[in-house]
Amino acid sequence: MNDQVHTIESSGRFGYAMSSAQRNKVLRNTYWLLTLSLIPTVLGAWIGVATGITQSLGGILGMVVFLAGAFGFIYAIEKTKNSAAGVPVLLGFTFFMGLMLSRLIAMVLGFKNGTDLVMMAFGGTAGVFFVMASLATVIKRDLSGMGKWLMVGAVVLMVGSLINVFVGSSAGMLAISVLAIGIFSAYMLYDLKQIIDGGETNYITATLALYLDLVNVFQRLLALLGIFGGERE
């Protein structure tokens, strides 16, 4: 992208024209920005829980607000990813996502063991990321072919989620949550491998992809924990 000089090295893998130093720089910057992005996420979630501002955003209304806000931010990030405005726009998106997560978090915190469930979901998400990051560094084969299959899975997941908004099936929610954890865990591996192999050269875009993977895994884990592990007062 704007700060990347593309050079072909004899040891380059899978035909990507980036040096090892450049790939490491993108990966390092991605990890730093991903860590930073958790701060506005936590802040947005805290404000949402404390004020109850998102409690009315259920069903179709919540879906419309989420999709409009998410796609609006993603479009803005794509337009600013090569400029100084890219990072603040990304952080604004992570704050928005924290607000959107606050409704689910507030529901889970309503259980007697709610705090423990939130921490378990956070720990489980961190564990998934650690496993996928470890696999991405040891797997030598090109995983770029996974992209089209994961996209198909994500589309199926989105359609299923939209249908379940109207149906309101608990079994459907369970199936969708399990499927989402599997798909976005695989996406995590795919996105990390793209960075490591030089297929992704912009750390803002890379951070956005990994952030969405993490948020989806966390959200679905928290929903499952709330369904099966929530203890009423």
N, C-alpha and C positions, 0 to 999 in steps of 0.2 A: 504494500500500500504506500502511503505517502512517505513513511520513514524507512521503508525496506528497500534495499538494493538487491536485486535478484542476480545471483551469480550461480553458475553451474559448477559443482565440485565433482570430482571423479567418484567420490564415495556416496553421492546423493542417492536416496532411495526412491523408488517408484516414480522417477522422472520429475520430481518437484525441484524447481530451480532455486533452492535456498541453501545457504551454508549452515553447518551445524551451529555456529555461533548465533546466527539469525534466528534459527528455530528455538534455541535456548532462551533468547531474549524475549521472543513472543510468549513462550511458556511462562517465563518468570513474571513478565508484566501482567499476564492473564491471571496468575495465582494471586498477585498483589491486589489487582482490581477486584477479583472475586471476593477476597477477604474483606476489602473495603466496602463492597456492595452489601454485606450483611448488616452493616451499621444502620443505614436508612431502612432496611427491611425490618429490623428489630424495632426501630423507632416508629415506623408506620404501624406495625402490629400492636405496639404498646398504646399508641394514640387511639387506634381503632377499638381495642378492648376497653380502655379507660373511658372513652366517650360514648361508645356504642353507636358510632356514626354509621357503621355498615350493617347494623342489625336488621334493617328493613330491606336489605338487598338480597332477597331470597328468590328462588325460582327463576322465571323468565327475566324479570327485571335485573336480578343480579348477573345473569348470563350476559345480557345486553350491555350493562355497564362495564363488566369485566372485558368483554371482547372489544368494545369501542375503545376503552382506555389502553388495553394491551397492544392492540394493533396500531393505535395512534402513536404510542411511544416507540414501538418497534420500527415504524416507518421513520420517525424522527431520528432514531439511533442510526438507521441505515444512511440517512442523509448527512449526518454529522460525524460519522465514524472516522473520517480522515481529518477532522479539525479539532481545535481545542475545546469546542462545545460538546464533543462526543461523550466525555466522561461525566460531566454534570447531567446530561440528558439521561445517560444510563443509570446514574444514581437516583434521578427523579423517578425512573421506571421502577427501581427496586423499592423505593418508598411506597409507590402506588401498590406494588405487589404485597408489601407488608400490610397495608390497609385492607386489601382484598382477603388476605389470609386471616385477618383478625376475627372475622365472623366464626370461622371454624375453630380457631384457637379459643375464643370465648366460650363456645359450646363445650369444648373438651375441658376447659378450666372449671366448668360448672359441675364436673364430677368430683367426688371426694379425693380421688387420686389424680386429678387433672394435671397438676404440675409435673408429677412423675411421668405421665403419658407424653406430655410435650417434650420433656427431656429425653425420653426413650425414642421418640420420633426423630429428634435432632441427632441423637447418638447413632441411630440406625442409618440416617442419611449420611452422616459423616463416615460411617463404616462402609457403606456402599461406594462412596467416593474414593475412599482409600483403596478398596479392592480394585475398582476400575482403573484408578491411576497406576496401581502396581501392574495390572495386566497390560495396560497401554505401553508400559516401558519394556516389557519382556516379550510381547507378541511381535514377531518380525514380519509377518505377512501383511499385505495391503488390505485394509478393511474398508476401503472407499466404496466397495460394492454394496456394503450394508445400508448405505444411505437411502437407496430407493425403497428397500424393504421396510426400513424403519419409518419412512414417510407414509407408506401404505398403512402401516400399523397405527401411526398417529392419526391419520384420517379416519380409520375405522373407529378408533377410540373417541375422536371428537363427535362422530355421528352417533355412536352409542351413548355418549354423555348427553347429547341434545335430546335423544329419544327418552332417556331415563328422567330428564327434567319433567317431561309430561307424564310418564308412566309412574314415576316415584317408587320403583321397585327396590327393596332392600337387597334382594339377591342380585339384581342388576348392578347396584352400586358396589357390591362386594366384588363381582366379576370385573367391573371396570377398574376398580382400584388395584386389584391384583395384576391385571393386564398393564395398567399404566406404570406400575413399579417396574415390571419387566422391561417394557419398551423404553422408559426413560433411563433405566440403568444401562441398557445397551447403547442408548444414545450418548450417555456419558462416556462410555468406552470409545465409541466412534468419534466423538468430538475431541477427546483428549488425543487420540491417535492421529487425527488430522493435524493437530498442532505439532505434535512430536515429529511427524513425517514431513512437515512443511506444506501441507495442503491448505492450512489456514494461516494467513500472514498478518492479520489485523487483530490486535489483542482485545479491542473493544467488541468486535464481532464474536471472537472466541469466548470472551467473558459472558456475553449475552446468552450464547448457546449453552454453556455449562450452568449458568445461573438458572435458566429455565428447566434444565434437567434436574437440578437439585431441588428447586421449588416443587416440581411435580412429584418427585419421590417423597419429599417431606410431607406434602399435603395428603397424599394417598396413604402413607404410613400412619399419619395422625388420625385419619378417618377410620382406618382399620382398627387401630388401638382403641379409639373411642367406642367403636361398635362392640368389640370383643373384650375390652379390658376396663371399660368405664364403670366405676362404682358409684351408685347413687347415694346421696346423703341419707 
